[in-house]
Amino acid sequence: MAKKQTSKRAASAASDVLRDKRTSKKSKTAAGSALSQREKSKKRKK
């Protein structure tokens, strides 16, 4: 089975959707789903 992953660009857009107070609940659900498929960053920002 192929491992699918959300691209960095799509993850960034999804993050913007989650932060925007004007987006609908359905949009936020889809954005959260996309972010959950993103591989965790190996670097930690300090």
C-alpha positions as CSV (number, residue, x, y, z in Angstrom):
1,M,0.0,0.0,0.0
2,A,1.4,3.4,-1.0
3,K,2.0,5.9,1.8
4,K,0.2,9.1,1.0
5,Q,1.2,12.4,2.5
6,T,0.0,15.9,2.4
7,S,2.4,18.3,0.6
8,K,4.0,21.2,2.5
9,R,2.1,23.7,0.5
10,A,-1.3,22.0,1.2
11,A,-0.4,21.7,4.9
12,S,0.4,25.4,5.0
13,A,-3.0,26.2,3.4
14,A,-4.8,23.9,5.8
15,S,-3.1,25.6,8.7
16,D,-4.3,29.0,7.5
17,V,-7.8,27.6,7.2
18,L,-7.7,26.4,10.8
19,R,-6.5,29.7,12.1
20,D,-9.1,31.7,10.2
21,K,-12.2,32.4,12.3
22,R,-14.4,32.9,9.2
23,T,-14.1,29.4,7.8
24,S,-16.8,26.8,8.2
25,K,-16.7,23.7,10.4
26,K,-16.6,21.5,7.3
27,S,-13.6,23.4,6.0
28,K,-11.8,23.1,9.3
29,T,-12.6,19.3,9.4
30,A,-11.1,18.8,6.0
31,A,-8.0,21.0,6.9
32,G,-7.5,19.0,10.1
33,S,-7.7,15.7,8.1
34,A,-5.1,17.0,5.7
35,L,-2.7,18.0,8.5
36,S,-3.1,14.7,10.2
37,Q,-1.7,13.1,7.0
38,R,1.4,15.3,7.1
39,E,4.6,13.7,8.3
40,K,5.8,15.2,11.5
41,S,8.7,17.5,11.2
42,K,12.0,16.1,12.5
43,K,13.3,19.5,13.4
44,R,12.0,21.4,16.4
45,K,11.9,25.1,16.3
46,K,13.2,26.8,19.4
